Amino acid sequence: MRARSWSPLPAALRAALGRIRSIRRPTNPGPDPQTHPAEWERRRPLRALRLLLEAVASQG
């Protein structure tokens, strides 16, 4: 069995993650708010995932 090679994230997913990170800036306290999930992401992880998947689907 061959080891799976992980490719970089697709451009659409990178763009969606960038949007999520931009939402984190005003909602997270601290010196680097983009590096950890916002409170709404922790409370509603399925919603955060759905937003990412919808963003990817809309660009694809």
N, C-alpha and C positions, 0 to 999 in steps of 0.2 A: 504494500500500500504506500502510495506516495504522500508525502507531507503536503498539506494544503498551503499554498502561498497566499498570504493576505495582501490584497491590493489596497492602495490608498482609498479613502472614502470617495464615493462618487461626488461629482461637483454639486449635484442637487442636494445631497445630504450635508455636504460642507456648508452650503448656503443656508440651509435650514438651521443647522447648529449655530451658525453665525447670528441668525435672527434671535434664537433662544438666548444666546449670550448677551445680545444687545438688550433684551428684556431684563436680564439679571442685573445690569448696571444700576438702574434706578431702584430696584427692589431689594438688593442685598447690601447690608452694611459691611464694612470692613475694607481693607486695603486692596483686595483683588476679587471683586464680586463675581467675575466671570468664571472663576475656577471651581465654584461649588453651586449646587442647585439652589434655586430660590425657594422660599417657603412654599409657594403654591406648587412647585414641582415636587417637593417632598410630600405634601398633603395629597396631591392628585397626580401620581406618576403616570397613570394610564392616559390622562389628558395630555400631559407633556409629550408622551410618546405618540399619541394620535396627532398632535400638532406637527410633530416632525415628519411623520409618515404622510400626512396630507400635503405638507409643503413639498416633499420629494415628488409625490404623485402629480402635483399640479405643474411641476417643472419638467416632468418626463414625457 
